[in-house]
């Protein structure tokens, strides 16, 4: 478990019980200091689905269209194919989040990821009324650790009947480390499909074309590598397969709404809510690698 204090926010994150690890990447909690100035943070492109429980003052979502709306108390955000706006925090915000791996809603709840792509809203309407009782239990828990225990107990009963990955989902690991057309062609042929048929089935099932899926994963990988190392942006760009730094900058603007340097500020609060959320073990120290292409896709 990690704890950080970032400006007006207390940020915590923890990896899940090993039985949930194939489906949950991390748990996270944010809490603002009452009386602090309003803070707005970007909602960036992501392959994960996020289930959050607002336990204090409600979080305001500002969309790129200019629309604004408060989060529901139980709030579900699907994968995001591009920059999705900002969350604005004011008053005493206390929110607990579950960061599901990309295909976990299908495996645990039978909801295809395509149904949640670019979607957000009241989680109870999607996952069911049992979330209202879970929200009460999460809110009654006194600490982050207790909330993790409550949520773990609620999710574990879904694990024994978890659905296997579909054949299309199983091809995702073959798309990396690059999203070039020739790789997609090879994956399609290995799946006994034409490129057009493979791309169409992938989009219908996953909610985005395979090249876009790999692009979002590469963007997330670049952020992780920069945060977890002292590598230059040039080295990060090269490591994850960008043509050059300008190519990377354009991707960050499209998928993150900002320049690379501002999206990885030490105290920034974006997906996952704590910048310290581990993708590898807490004690692992290795060379700069882009293994998140698979870990971010929930395939490790």
N, C-alpha and C positions, 0 to 999 in steps of 0.2 A: 504494500500500500504506500502511496506517496501523498504528501501534503505540501501545498505551496500557498503562499500569500501573494497575490498579484494585485497591487493597487487597492481598489475597494473590494476586491473579491478574495474569498478563501476558496481555493480549488483543491479538491481531493480526487484521487482515482485509485482503482484497484483492479487487478486481474481476477477472473472468476474462478470458482470451484472447477477442478479439472473435469468434472462431468458436464459442465456447461461450456467449457472452453471451445468445443467445435461450433458453438452457436453464438456465444457472447464474447466480444473482444475485450470489453472492459466495463466497469461501473464507474460513474463519476458523479460528483456533487459540487455545486456552486452555491455560495452564500455571499450576499453583499452585506457590507457594513451599513446599518441603518443611518440615514442622514447623508450618505455619500452622493456625489453628483451622478446624474444619469450617465450610463456607459453603454455604448452600442458596439456590437461585435458582428463580424461578417458570418453569414451562413454560406459555407463554401461547397463546391462540388464534392460529392462523397458517394461511395458505393454502399455505405451502411444504412440500416434503418435505426432510428433512435426513438425509444420510448421514454418519455420524461414525466415526472410527477412534480407539479408545482405545489409547494407546501407553504409558501409565504405569499408575499405580494406577487401578482401575476406578471409574467413576462410579456412584453409587447413585441410583436413581429411586424417589421416594416418591409413590405415587398417592393421589388424594383418598379412595379407599376404605380407606386405611390399609395397603394392601399395599406392600411394598418389594422391589426387585430390582436387582441390578447390571446395567449395560449389557453387552451382548455386545461383544466386541472390534470387530466391525463391526456398527454399530447403525443402523437405519433408523427414522425417525419420519415418519409421514404428516402430512397436514394435521390440525389440531386445531380442533374446532368450539367448544371452550370451554376454560377453565382445566384443565390436565391434571396438575397436581401440581408437584413440585419435583425438581430434580437437586441432590444433595448431594456436595460435593467435599471430600475429605480426603486427607492424604498428599501424594504427588507425582503430580498429575493432569496428563497431557499428552494432549490430544485435538485432532484435526484434523477440520474439518467442511466438507461441501459443501452449500450451500443452493440446492437446485434450485427453479426456478420451478414454479408450481402444476401445469402440464401436462407437465413435462419427463419424468417417468417413463413417461408414455404415448408421447411422441414418441421418446425414446431407447430405451426398453426394452419398450414394448408393454404396460405395466401401467396400467390405467385408474386415475385418481385416487381413484375411489370405493373401490377395494380397499384403499387405504392410509388412508382417513379415520379418524381417531382411533386408528390402529394404531401400534404400535411393537414392535421386537424385532430378532432376528438378521437382518441384511441379507442374509447368504449364502443363507438359505432363500427369499428373495424374488428377489434379483437373480442369484444363481448362485455357483458355487464359485470363479470368477475373482477374487472379492473377497479370498479368503484370500491369494493371491499379491500383490494390490495392497496389502493391509495390511502384508505383509512389506516391500514396497518403500517404502511411506510411513514405516514405522518405521525403516528403514535410512537414510533421508534425514536429513541433519544440521540442516537449517534449514527455516523456513517456506517460503522461496522454492523450495527444492529439492522440498519436498512438493507445492507447487502444480504444478511442472513434471511430476512423476511422475503426478499425478492427471490433469493435462491430456492427457498422452500416452495415458493409459488411456481417456479419454472421447472423444477426437477421432475414433477409428474408428467410433463410433456415429453421428456427425453426418451422413455422406453418405446414410444410409438412414433418417434421422429421419422419422417419420410426420407428416403434416399435422394441424392441429387439426381436430377433428370439427365439424360444423355447430353443435352445441350449444356447444362450447368457444368457437367464434368469436363467439357472441352475448354473451359475458361483458362485453366493453368497452361494450356498449350499456346495461348495468345501472347505470352510474355517471353522475353522482356521487351519486345518491341511490337508496335501496332501497325507494321507495314503491311501492304496489301498482299505481298507474296506469302507472308505467314498465314494470313486469313485463308488464302487459297489452299495452302497445305492442310490446314485444319479442316476445311470443308471437304477436301478430297479424302482425308482420313476418316471423315464421318459419312462417307459415301453420299455426299450431296454436292450440288453445284454451289458456287460461291453465292449466287443470288438466293438460292433456297436456304442455305445456312444462315446468311445475314437476316433473311426474313424471319426464320424460326427463332433465331437468337433475339431479335428485337421484340417479337411478340411475347416471348417468354420472360426475358430479362428487363425489357422496358427501354433499351437503348441498343444501337448497333454494336457489334463486337469492337470496332475500331474506337468508338466513343468510350466503351467500357474500359479498354486498355488505356485510353488517354486520361480518364479520371484516376485510374490506379497509378499511372505514372506521376501525375500531379501530386497525389497524396504521398507517394514515395519520395518525391523531391523535398517536400516539406519535412518529412521524417528524417531524411538523411542530413539535411541542413541543421535541424534541431539537435540531432544526436551526435554531431561531429563538428569539427572545426574546418571542414572542407570549404573551399571557396565555391561561390555560385557556379563558376566555370566548371569545376570538377563535378559538382552535383549534376549540372546539365548534361555533361558527358556521360556520367555514370548511369543515368536513367534513360538515355537515348534521345535527348533533344538534339536537334541539328546544331544549335548554338544558343547563346544566352538570349538573344532576341526572340527566338522561337519559344523559349521557356517563359519569358516575360509576357508574351502574348497569351500563352496558356493561363498564366496566373491571373491576368486581367479578366479573361473569359470565365474561368472556373472559380476564382477567388475574389474578383472585384477590386483587386489592389495589386500593388507591386510586390515582388517576392520578399524584399526586406521588411515590409510592414506586416506581412502575413505571418512572419515567424518571430515577431518581437517576443522577448521572454515572458512578458506579462499579458500577451494577447490571449483571448479566451474564445477559441473556436473548436470545431469538431476534432477530436473529442474535447470535452470541456476543459480538461486538464492537459496542458501541453506535456506533462510528464507521464501520460498513460503509456505503459510499457507494451511493446510488441514482441520483445524478447525478454528472457528472464532477467531479473534485477541484477544478477551477478555476471551476466554475459558481457564480455568486452571483446569485440572482434573488429576486424578491418571494415572499412566503409563498404557496404554491400547493398544491393537493391532487392533484398529478399522480400520486401513488403509487397512486391507484385503478387506474391502468393499469399502472404499472411493477411494483407488487406482484403483480399478476395475471399478470405475464410477457407483457404484450401490447405493450410499447413497442418 
